[in-house]
Every structure is written in C-alpha cells, then in structure tokens.
Amino acid sequence: MEMSLAGRQLGTAVARAAGRRPAATARSGAMLPSSAEHQRAAARLGRLLSSLGGAPQQRLPPSAAAAGESAAASAAAAPPSAAAAGRSAAPALASGYRLPPKEIADIVDAPPEPLLSFSPNRELVMQLSRPPSNPPVSELARPELKLAGLRIDPETFSRSRMSYYTGITYAPFTDDLVMPLKADESHSIKGIPEGYWINYVTWSPDSKTIAFTLRSAGGDNDPPRQPLELWVADMATGQARRLMEHRLNSTFEDYDWVDSDTIVAAIIPPGLGAPPRKPLTPLGPKIEDNSAGRKSQARTYPDLLQGPYDEHLFDYYCQSQLVTVKVSTGEVATLGPTRLYTATSASPDGRYLLVSWLDRPYSYSLPCGRFPKKVQLWTRDGTLVREIADLPLAEDIPTAFDSCRKGPRGIEWRDDKPAEMSWMECQDGGDPAVAASPRDIVYVLDADEAAKGADPRPIAGTDMRCRGVSWGTGDFALLYEAEWKSRRSITWVIAPDAPGAEKTVLFDRSYEDAYTDPGSPASRRTKWGTYVLALVDGERKLLMQGSGASPEGNKPFLDLLHVDTKESRRIWQSSPPHYEYTSSILSDLDTDRPVTLDSLRVLASRESVTEPPQFYIKSFSADGAEHSERCISAFPHPYPSLRDLQKEIIKYKRSDGLELNGTLYLPPGYDPARDGPLPTLLWAYPREYKNKEAAGQLRKSPHTFPGIGSTSPLLFLARRYAVLDGPGFPIVAEGDEEPNDTYIEQLTDCARAAVEELQRRGVSDPARIAVGGHSYGAFMAANLLAHAGELFACGIARSGAFNRTLTPFGFQAEERSYWEALDTYTKMSPFTHADKIKKPLLLIHGEADNNTGTFPMQSERFYQALKGHGGTARLVLLPHESHGYSARESVMHTLFEMDRWMSTWCLGAPPSTDEA
C-alpha cells in the first residue's frame, strides 16, 4: 500500500535478516516491492515449497495473480459460466470495454504456470492447476461488504475476490522428476465434483493427507454459491471426500492442523439465522466522540464501519464456532462459544491452542486490526488455561513509523519447543518518540508452566523496536531490532533458556546498505514440522543466503558463518550469464541429525535474460567445496514473441553526483544506429533514503529473466517501445533533514538525468517519452509533468493520490502531519500545481480502491482541476477494481487506454531538436 512503503522496506530488511520472507500483498497489487527481484524470487519459490520454506502448515493460499488479455478491437460477448472460465480460453470482453493490440494481448493471456509443493517428508510433489490469471469482471461484481477494513463475500462467508485452483495432481519425488508434471506421469485427486473451485490446500504433518476447501464457481450451470466446504484426500489412493457437513467461516480463520489426524476449524455457527436487514428508518445517527480530548491520529483507512447497521453486519459475517474434527472418522467436537475468532494456532506438539478473537467496542475511524482483542491459551479440547492478552481499542497508536500497540504483540509458539509461547511488549507506550531503555522486552511462557500459574519470563530487551526472534535451540537464537529514523538494524545472539546470559552483537548495520547485507540464515525442519535455524554440524555455524548486491549487480550467495568469530566462508555464488539463488534445505529429513556440508542438498533456481526460471537441486560435498546439480523443471518461455528482447542496466549520475541506475529494455532486433530513437515509456517509483551512498547502490541483476505481469510496462516492448523500468528516483536526506522537504528538486533532477542518458544513447527523444507510474509512481508522474514537463510528451498516472491535504496524518515515508509540514504537503501535491501541467495526462483508477490514501476521489478531483485549467487529460474509472487491477476486462482496457494515449502523444510527435 502506498502509505506503508517505508514500513515494508524496513519489514523486508528485517525479514531477510530473520530468514523470513515479507508477506505477500496479492490483493493490493504489486506496486510497492522494496525489491522487485526479491519478490519475483519469493513468488517462484513459493510456487515450489511452502513446506520447505519455513511454513509449519505447508499452506498454499491462492494467489491473486495479475495478468491481462488482448485482441485487435473492441468486443462484446457474454462470458461462459465461471467454472468454464477456469477450464477454457479467456472470454471475450464485455460491452464498453476495449482491447489492446493483439501483440500485447497474446502475452497477457499466456496461461499461468501451476503451483508446486513438496510433501513434508519429501516423498511427493503436488501440482495445483491455476485458471486464467485474470477473472471476468462478473466475478468482481459479485455482492461485497466493506466492513472495518475487510472486504467480505456475503454468500461464502469469506474474503472476497479470492483466487483459486482448478485441479490437484501429484507424483512421487524421484530422481527422474521433471516439472510441470505430465498427465501420464502423475495422479489426479479423484472425487472433486464439477463446478467447484479449490482453495487453502495444505499437507498433513505426516504427508499422508492433504486438506483443502471447495466452493462453487457460481456460474449459471454450477451449484449455488455457499460457504466453503472442508475436504481431505488420501494421498495413497488419491480419493477425496468431504470431511464434515459444517461449512467454514473463513473471513478471518479457516482451519489448522493440530496433528496428522485432527484439524481445528472455524465454522458457521449452527442455527445462524438470516443476516440483519437494513432498516428503512436509520437506527440512529453515526456518532464519534472525543469528549475526553485524547490525541488520536490515524491514516486515511478505507472500508471502515459506517454506523450501527454495519456493526451488526460485521458481527454476523465474522462470527464463527471453533471445532475439532477427526480426519479418520469425521467426528466433530465443539470448542468454546461463538465469537469473532481471528486466529487459532496449535502448539508444535498439538497439545494446546492459542486462540484470539475481537471484542467490542468497535471504531468508525480504525480498521478491525485495532479493535479490542483477546488472546487465550486453551488445551486442545477447548479448556481455558490462561488469558495471555486483553487488549483495548487501539486508538492512540502514533502515526510515526516504529509505533506499536501497547500490551503483548506478536504472540506465537516457539519453533524450537513443544509448547512454549513468546511475545513482545513495548515499554514506551508504543511511541518511538518516548525515551525508554529497554524499548521492548521479549517474554516466553511454557504452556505447562502457565497451567500452574507461572509468570512470563523475560529473555531479552531491545533499545530499538524489536522485530522478532529466529529460534534455534535453548542456547542459541537470533534477536532482531531496528529503527526507521536511523535505518539501523541489529542482530543479536541470545540464549533464550539461560537466564542472565548476555546477548552479543552479530550484525550492527544500516539496512539501507545493500552491499554489506550478510544475508539471512537458512532454516531446517523439526520433528514437530516447525522450522528453526540450521546449525551446521550442530555447532554455532549458520548457512547465510543473501542477494549479493554489488556495483556489478546482484550475485546471490551461500556462506558458512562462524557465529563466534564472525568469519564467513563462501560456499557458492551465482555467476554470469545466469542469475541463481538458493532456497530451502532438502537434507533435513532426519530431525535428530544436524545439517552438514558433506551431505547438504538445497533447492535452487536459475534463470537468464532469455531463459525462464528453472528449479535445481544442488548437492554439496567435501565440506562444501564441491557440488553437483540436477534440473527438476522444464517450464516453457511464457512469451516467445519477446524471447530476444534486449536488457541492460544503465548507470548515470544526477547533477549532484549521486549514482543512479535503471533497467533499459529494447525490443527484439532494435539497433539505435540503424533505427534511431524509439517512443519510450519511463516507469518509476520514488523511494526515500537517509544515506546517499546507499541511495545510489545497484539492487538488481542484469541477468534476471524479465517477468511481465498483466499491467507491466514491459508489455509495450511488443509495440516496439523502449522501456526504462525502475530508474532510480531516490529522495535523500541525511542527518536531521527530511527527504520530502526537497522532494520536487530531487525528483526533477533524477528525471532529467535519466532522460539525458536516454538521449545520449540515441534511444529516446523527449518529444516521444511518456512518464508513468502506479500508486506513488502516479504521484511522481503528475509531479514531473507539473515541474519538468519539458522532459516528456505525456504522462500516465494509475491509482495515485494527488492532494496531500487528503492524507493529513502522513503518507508513504512522511511521518509528519500536514500541520507540522504544511509547506511540504502543499508543494508536493500535484493538485496544487494543476495549472502548471501543460502536457497530456491519462488518469486511471479503480472505483473500489482499497489502498490507504489513494481513494478514487483523488483522481476525480485532480481531473476536475486539470480540466478547469484547460489541461489535456483523460480519466478512466474501472468498475469494481481495487488498487491493483485484476479483471480481464479491466486489465485489457487499461492497456488499451495506455496504448492509445502513447500512440497519440508519443508516436505522433515530431522529434525534438534539443540536445542532451
């Protein structure tokens, strides 16, 4: 989301240090990666292994993939049934929507690769078939409730707009395995009825069963849409069956494995009546009260509760009943009363449950994540052991980064213990502006001891905000802390089971500095199915996997780190012309034996500019000095028409000497000396830094495969445009300075440097360059037309925010409020400078944008301002679309509009006579 980029940059850095991947944000689009390369890598490895990457449940949630479509002209046709849409070619576009040129459409409509997962015992591999990447807009048009920051499908009691799978196949994981699985070399799960979609697929801990949910596709010839059913399949026979009659309420929680024969699930409460009817006469006024005069700031959250009726709807659609169900017999047992349960997590040994739920009072100004919340420890049969947290409504969390909720947070099970909880608690009231030492304390509490009334035990404190713990053993764990303002992060070595033991520093660095990133520690599986630090030879040695950022580009590595001496030895590193990276350890099946370099096996991926990613198993020997490898996949090139595209990372300098870089893509066969300048699309996203050297670092590789999503700017290579993708737009302020105080000056300086470099290379001409971006990139594009319009022929701004007075309590990396930095907010707002925009600007926005700060009103009001000053502008509002666009019709129309806009204002423009 636009406002959370800074937090996500920090979260990504800390997650990497902790050996975890940032959480993915499928429903909000892919506009905000701190490293697009890292996100592509994580997505590809997620396709293979939730079971190997450190997820105890081996859960493969459906991903909302972005894609697109095409044709040569507009079309109108009724789409087939929803189930058929998942099995056949993409439907023709609905009336009123337009299609981009065929060469773009063919790429967008390329079928998606299947998702793959190994079983926990590494004996089977499961393949999940996916439908066309972009559903018909009729799917988005289904009834949807927007309540307390959630979007709920009232027919299915689940989150709306979920993606899905269309089939499940599996095969033994042998030396001859090549993925994707072929029909004659694999088995299909039998018994899944026609007209149903598959979600939430997981392995049982013993690998003998998979669980999944089914829901009707909802087409004219399909069964009625109802809440999700829970099914299981025996992997010995491939036979599937419905596990219980009760249907799930998956709005918050769906199900979790307690052990290999027991599942805990959240079901629709038995006897639940009809939903509340909206009264003809209002129940009363909407009242928000701050009579006590408390300071309570909040960002501009979407989809909030609007009154008493919304409260009743929220209660109705979010309440659930917890049950356990035996996989072998189908026996169902009820746990606790009906509540608004948000999470249920079984202890690693399956004897206890951590259960959380929401409580009243609700808020009309905050999403449900800040509603009152209780967390309790139960036995597996639902008996209360202890209340762990009783959190009030969190109205007073400051808007500054590093702020947090008071009370226990991050409550979870230790991965290295059978049943011990851990959590963090702030000592500064959640306000980073308050001096405190320690600022956070990490606590642990054994479940058996909790039953006896024992108090939580503090194991460590941090002076910056604690970011979590990577567990290893009782004598070895890694503790992470970081601070946004200084961009500093510290990794500590702690002994969590040794009271009074001193923690020691392992790494103390700026997480902005990619060149000194030591990587993330690899993890290994435990006997409970959790994942802990992989201690090589059982000693204080870690396998570190990193991106290997350098001035020559990313070259991922695998190092052996001796923790006590801090000396590392390089085991392996990627080398040109390929881009490779390692992932999960495969040689950890015997949980009683340590990982060794003499028998280390890891999953890896390899790609190049012309070769799509393929998966390998690397086997190390001779204490890691030697290795062999075996390719286990043969994925085809997804867009053969662009197989020979040209890719180069170009480097240039800003006027103040700051090093910048970007990835220049040129169409196949292009020769600048022969063909001259091309129409060009410059697509970017500004980022804030506190260090000039870090701002100029290269964080990408010239050897990665060019992944092209459904609304990617690279699609226009098929139209013979040059594309400068992700050029550096760093906004830097060192010391006590704030980056945004010189935002406009730095932004225009970066743009000028990029355009001059394109001119110097003979690739582009300002009269034929379009500047564009999505979300904060749209904000950038509008500002560049206002303050450096001479550099561009036109602009494209998708789903942006243009008036910062409408985001008064901060945005993006800006912590100050409007009243604290009035001049900055005003100067940065393109809306303020609408009268200065003389170049054509295309505005595109989803009518149902659910991103914080980028309400559709932003584009509507900006368009009115441009039109009021005679500006050349066009506004396109996409029905039912959120911050990122997903429906086939919407994606195609977006690409049609972009192609038409650039064809009009770039291809038709005479060449410039200005010199760089």
C-alpha positions, 0 to 999 in steps of 0.5 A: 500500500502506498502509505506503508512503503517505508514500513515494508522496506524496513519489514523486508530488511528485517525479514531477510535478516530473520530468514523470513520472507515479507508477506505477500500483498496479492490483493493490493497489487504489486506496486510497492516491492522494496525489491522487485527481484526479491519478490519475483524470487519469493513468488517462484519459490513459493510456487515450489515449497511452502513446506520447505520454506519455513511454513509449519502448515505447508499452506498454499493460499491462492494467489491473486495473480495479475495478468491481462488479455488482448485482441485487435478491437473492441468486443462484446460477448457474454462470458461462459459460466465461471467454472468454464472460465477456469477450464477454457480460453479467456472470454471475450470482453464485455460491452464498453470495454476495449482491447489492446493490440493483439501483440500485447494481448497474446502475452497477457493471456499466456496461461499461468504456470501451476503451483508446486509443493513438496510433501513434508517428508519429501516423498511427493510433489503436488501440482495445483492447476491455476485458471486464467490469471485474470477473472471476468469482471462478473466475478468482481461484481459479485455482492461485497461488504466493506466492513472495518477494513475487510472486504467480505463475500456475503454468500461464502462467508469469506474474503472476497475476490479470492483466487483459486485452483482448478485441479490437484495432481501429484507424483512421487519425488524421484530422481527422474522428476521433471516439472510441470508434471505430465498427465501420464506421469502423475495422479489426479485427486479423484472425487472433486465434483464439477463446478467447484473451485479449490482453495487453502490446500495444505499437507498433513504433518505426516504427508499422508493427507492433504486438506483443502476447501471447495466452493462453487464457481457460481456460474449459471450451470454450477451449484449455488454459491455457499460457504466453503466446504472442508475436504481431505484426500488420501494421498495413497489412493488419491480419493477425496471426500468431504470431511464434515457437513459444517461449512467454514467461516473463513473471513478471518480463520479457516482451519489448522492442523493440530496433528496428522489426524485432527484439524481445528476449524472455524465454522458457521455457527449452527442455527445462524439465522438470516443476516440483519436487514437494513432498516428503512428508518436509520437506527440512529445517527453515526456518532464519534466522540472525543469528549475526553480530548485524547490525541488520536491520529490515524491514516486515511483507512478505507472500508471502515464501519459506517454506523450501527447497521454495519456493526451488526453486519460485521458481527454476523459475517465474522462470527464463527464456532471453533471445532475439532474434527477427526480426519479418520472418522469425521467426528466433530467436537465443539470448542468454546462459544461463538465469537469473532475468532481471528486466529487459532494456532496449535502448539508444535506438539498439538497439545494446546491452542492459542486462540484470539478473537475481537471484542467490542467496542468497535471504531468508525475511524480504525480498521478491525486490526485495532479493535479490542482483542483477546488472546487465550491459551486453551488445551486442545479440547477447548479448556481455558488455561490462561488469558495471555492478552486483553487488549483495548481499542487501539486508538492512540497508536502514533502515526510515526513509523516504529509505533506499536500497540501497547500490551503483548504483540506478536504472540506465537509458539516457539519453533524450537519447543513443544509448547512454549509461547513468546511475545513482545511488549513495548515499554514506551507506550508504543511511541518511538518518540518516548525515551525508554531503555529497554524499548521492548522486552521479549517474554516466553511462557511454557504452556505447562508452566502457565497451567500452574500459574507461572509468570512470563519470563523475560529473555531479552530487551531491545533499545530499538523496536524489536522485530522478532526472534529466529529460534534455534535451540535453548542456547542459541537464537537470533534477536532482531531490532531496528529503527526507521529514523536511523535505518539501523538494524541489529542482530543479536545472539541470545540464549533464550533458556539461560537466564542472565546470559548476555546477548552479543552483537552479530550484525550492527548495520544500516539496512539501507546498505545493500552491499554489506547485507550478510544475508539471512540464515537458512532454516531446517525442519523439526520433528514437530514440522516447525522450522528453526535455524540450521546449525551446521554440524550442530555447532554455532555455524549458520548457512547465510543466503543473501542477494549479493548486491554489488556495483556489478549487480546482484550475485546471490550467495551461500556462506558458512558463518562462524557465529563466534568469530564472525568469519564467513566462508563462501560456499557458492555464488551465482555467476554470469550469464545466469542469475541463481539463488538458493532456497530451502534445505532438502537434507533435513529429513532426519530431525535428530541429525544436524545439517552438514556440508558433506551431505547438504542438498538445497533447492535452487533456481536459475534463470537468464535474460532469455531463459525462464526460471528453472528449479535445481537441486544442488548437492554439496560435498567435501565440506562444501567445496564441491557440488553437483546439480540436477534440473527438476523443471522444464517450464516453457518461455511464457512469451516467445514473441519477446524471447530476444528482447534486449536488457541492460542496466544503465548507470548515470549520475544526477547533477549532484553526483549521486549514482543512479541506475535503471533497467533499459529494455529494447525490443527484439532486433532494435539497433539505435544506429540503424533505427534511431530513437524509439517512443519510450515509456519511463516507469518509476517509483520514488523511494526515500533514503537517509544515506546517499551512498546507499541511495545510489547502490545497484539492487538488481541483476542484469541477468534476471529473466524479465517477468511481465505481469498483466499491467507491466510496462514491459508489455509495450516492448511488443509495440516496439517501445523502449522501456526504462523500468525502475530508474532510480528516483531516490529522495535523500536526506541525511542527518536531521533533514527530511527527504520530502522537504526537497522532494520536487528538486530531487525528483526533477533532477533524477528525471532529467538525468535519466532522460539525458542518458536516454538521449545520449544513447540515441534511444529516446527523444523527449518529444516521444517519452511518456512518464508513468507510474502506479500508486506513488509512481502516479504521484511522481508522474503528475509531479514531473509533468507539473515541474519538468514537463519539458522532459516528456510528451505525456504522462500516465498516472494509475491509482495515485493520490494527488492532494496531500491535504487528503492524507493529513496524518502522513503518507508513504515515508512522511511521518509528519502531519500536514500541520507540522509540514504544511509547506511540504504537503502543499508543494508536493501535491500535484493538485496544487500545481494543476495549472502548471501541467501543460502536457497530456495526462491519462488518469486511471483508477479503480472505483473500489480502491482499497489502498490507504490514501489513494481513494478514487476521489483523488483522481476525480478531483485532480481531473476536475482541476486539470480540466478547469485549467484547460489541461489535456487529460483523460480519466478512466474509472474501472468498475469494481477494481481495487488498487491493483487491477485484476479483471480481464476486462479491466486489465485489457482496457487499461492497456488499451487506454495506455496504448492509445494515449502513447500512440497519440502523444508519443508516436505522433510527435515530431522529434525534438531538436534539443540536445542532451 
